[in-house]
Amino acid sequence: MVALALGVFATAPALAQSESFAGKTVTVVIGNPAGGTFDLIGRLVARHLGPHLPGHPTVIAENMPGAGSFRAAAYIAKVAPKDGTVIGIVSETLAVEQLLGNPAVQFDASKLTWIGRVVAGNAVHIMWHASKVHSIEDAERFPSTVAGTGTGNISEAVPALFNAVLGTKFKVVGGYQAANETMLAMERGEVEGAGVNWSMVKSVKAQWLRDKKIAVILQDQPTRRPDLADVPALGELGDTADAKQLLGLYANTALIGRAFFAPPGLPPVTTGALRHGFIAMTKDPDFIADARKVSADDLDIGTGDEVLAAVQRTLGVSASVLARAHAILGR
């Protein structure tokens, strides 16, 4: 009984501080426009996180697009209050873009308070059936156009790396805002291909797969997914060690995926409350059922520490590989 009492007294201050969420509003800032997978997952979390946080706060979602989603990240890192009432979701390339010196990345990704991941990155590169390119090998022989959604996005960076490392002939057509726009551009004949989310393709564009309207030529993963066993993974390509490391910069973004973070410097008790509530939310049957409804049922939960480790690995790349990446990507 003495030990129990001591335990209660020891944890009481922490619990009291955790309950500071009571009566407050937590904002989920989404760095992408409405309609894409980041928006769907950001709003999914906003609907379900509140009951799992101490004090059961109201949770709302707010889109803050711009600078390849990094406008939102900069806001959270530098402006948002450090009390756990603002969290965000942005592009999984934020660590790579920091490494490359993207001026929009006005923060240190390794200092952000990582809360957890809902879905691992599962970007794929697809080509329209009318294109001559139906494989990476085809892309080495025939020029083709692909849609881009910003300098810091995989849809533009990976084709550029492929052109330099593998000798492909992709031409990026920029100016698109989100995956739904790039897929519409394919249908209209504006471009031949795009980099999009595999879960979105399977759900929103399932008829494309059924009718063989597209070819999936690459998955941006370290290794192949079971449901894409015949499609090469980014992590397995490259003829030299340097080439593999270069391509691995973007293969490893899959381990960051659709992750959520808070400002740097949060009190440990607040970080613990957010992380504990987040993981509890992902186990909630209501959350899982809702994820299926919004075509985000391809859940791959990761802890805040796991996401942070992936960020740190990216930022720890060798100087020679970093120099080559700068040369290829022109920044």
N, C-alpha and C positions, 0 to 999 in steps of 0.2 A: 504493500500500500504506500509505503514511503517512496519507493521508486516510481510508482505511478503518479504520485502527487508531484514529485520533482519533474517528471516528464511533462505534466500538464502545465506547471508554472513556466518551464523552459520554452514551451511552444506557444503559450498564450500571447506574448507580444507579437510573434510572427503572424499568428492568425488574425490578431486585431489589425495589424497593418495591412494584411491581405484584403480585409473586408472594406478597404477604402474605395473599392469599386461600387459599393452600394450607393444608389442615387446618382451615379454618374453615367455618362454616355461614352461608349468606346466607339471610335470611328475606324473602319477598315478602309484605308486609302488604296485605291486600285490604280496602278500606273498606266493602264491601257484603256482605250475607249470601250463603250458598251458593246456587247455582242460577241466578243471573243471568249476564249477559254479562261483567260485571267479574270475577266469580268464575271463569268459564270461561277468560278470557284471562289472569288472574293465575296460574292453575294451569298453563296452557299455557306461559307464560314460565318458571315455576318448574321445569317438567320439562326445559327445553331450554337454559337460560342457563348452567348450571354448566360444561359442557365448553368454553364459549367465553370463560370468564374465566381470567386467569392463576392457575395453581395448581389449577384444576378443583375448586372447592369444592362441597360439598353445598348444594343449594338447596331450601328447603321453602316451602310456602305456609301462611299463617295468616289467617283471617278476623277482622276487628276492626270490625264494624258499629257504627253509632251516629252521631247528629248529622248525618244525611244523607251519611255516609261521612267526615265531617271529623274525627271522633274519631281515626281512623287517621292522617289527615294531621297533626293536632296532635301525636300521639305521635312520628311520624317527624321532624317539624320541631324538637321541643323536648326529646325524651327519648332517642330512639334514638342509638346510638353513631355518631360521624362517621367511620366507617372503611369504609363501603361494604358492611357486612354486613347492612344493613336498607334495603330499597327498598319502594316502595308504589305502589298504583294506587287512585285515588279518583275521584269525580265530576268530569267535565270542566267543571263550573260553578264550580270553586273560585275562579277569578279574579273572576268576576262576584259571587260571594257575599262575597269580600273587599271588593270595591268598594262593595257595599251595606251593609257593616257587620255581617254575620251574626256574632253572638257566638261561634258554633262555629268560626269561622275564626280561630284563634289563631296565625296565622303569616302571613308575606308570601310569596305564591305566586311572586313574581319572584325571591326569594332561594333557593328550593328548587333543588336540583341536578337539572335535568331530564336524563333519560337517553335517552329516545326514545319514539316512539309506534308501536304495533302496528296499530291500526285508527283511522281518523278517526271522529269522532262521526257516527252515521247514525241518529239518533232520528227516528221518524216518529210522527204522530198518527193513530190509527185509530179508526173508529167501527163499532159493531155494525150488522148489516144491518137490525135492527128499529128502529133510531133514525131519526128524521126528518132527521138531519144526515148528509149524504153529501158535503159540501163546505164550504169556509169561508163561501161565500155562504149556504148553509143555516144555518150557525151564527149568522149575523147575524139570521136570522128566527125560529129556533126555540131554546128553551132545551134544554140537554142536560147530562148529568152525565158527568164524566170522573174517572178514578182518579188520586190523588196519592200520591207516595212520599216526601214530605218537602219542606220549604220551599225547600231549596237545589237541588231537582231540576227539570229542564226540564218534567216532567209537571205541575207546579203553576205554575211561573213563566210559561211561555209562554201558557197559557190566560188568566192574569191580565192579561198585557200585551195579548193580543188583545181582551179585553173592554174595556180602556181605549182602545186605539189604533184598533181596527177595529170596535168595537161588537158583538162577538160576545156570546153569552149562555151561556157555559160556567159550570157550577157544579162546583167541585172537591170531590170526596169523598176526604178524606185518610185516613191510617192504614195504607196498604198498604206492605209492606216492599220489594218488588222486582217486576220486570216480570212474572214468572211468576204472581204473585198478582193483579196487575191484569188480566191476560188471563183468569184464572179467574173474576174478578169480572164481567167482561163476559159470559162464558158463563152465569153464574148469574143475570144480569139485575140485579146490584147497581149497575152503572154502564153507561153507553152507550159510553164510549170510554176510551182510554188513550194515553199516550206511551210507546213501546217502541222497542227496537232493530230496525232493518229486517232485519238479518241473521238475528235470532232469528225474526222473522215468516216469512221466506222458508224457513227450515229447520224449526223446531219446529212452526210453524203453516201449513205450506204448503197443507194442505187447506182452510184458511180462504180463501186466495186462489183456489184452484181452484174451491171451491164458492160463491164470492162471499158469504162470511159477513161480510166487513168491507169498508169503504171507507177507503183511505188518503187523507186530506184535506190533509196537510201534511208536508213534510220539513224538519227543522231544519238546513238547509245554507245556505251563502252562495249557491250556485247549484244547479240541478237535477242530480241524478244521472242518468246515461244510462239506467239501468233504471227510473227513475221520471220519465220525460220529461213525462208528462201531469199530474204532481202539483206544485203550486206550492211553491217553496222560500221559507223564511223571509226570506232576504236580498233577495228581490225585492218584498216587500210593504211597504206604507206609502205614504201620499200626500204626506208632507212629508219634508224632510231630517231633522228631529228624530225623526219616526216611524220612518224607516229606520234611524237610529242606535240607537234603542231596541230595535227588533227585532234589529238586528245584534249586540247584546250576546250574544244567545243563538245567533244564526247562527254567530258566530265560535267558539263553544265546540266546533264540529265539528273545528276545526283543532287543538284540544287532544286531544279524543277519548280513547281508551284509552291514556293515556300513563303512563310510569313515572318516578319521581323518588326521590331520596335526600335526606338532610338537607342543610341549607345548610352551607357552610364546609368541604366535603370538600377534601382535598389535591388539587391539579390532576392528579397522577399517578393517583389513585384514580378521579377523575371520568373521565379518559381511558380507563382500563381498563374501567370500566362501560359507557361509551358505545361503545367499540370492540367489546366482547364482545356488546353488545346488537345492534348492526347486523350483526355476523357471524352471530349466531343467526338473524336474520330471513331470511338467505340460505341457511340450512341446509335441504336437501331434507327431512330428517326433521321439522324444525319446520313446514315448509309442509304436509307430508302430515298431520301431527297437527292442524294448524289446520283442515284440511278435515274431519277426523273429528269435531271438536267444533263444527262450524258457525261457525268463525271464519276462514273462508277469504277473506273480503272484506278482505284485507290492504291497508293504506295506510300504509306505513312513513314515519315522520318522524324527523328527528334531534332531539337534545336542544336544539340551537340554534333549530330551527324551532318547537318547542313553546314555548320561552321567548319567542320573538318574538310568538307569538299571545297569551300571557299578558300581555306588556307592552303590546300594543295595547289589550287590554281595560281594563287599569288606567289607560290614558292617555286615557280618554273625557272629553269636555268636561264642565264643571261643570253646564251647563244640562241636558244629557241625564241626568246623574247625579241631579240634583234631581228630574226628572220620574220617573225610575225609582223613586226613594225614595217619591214620592207614590203611584205606581200600586201598588207592591208592599207598601206600608204598613210600610216599614222602611228 
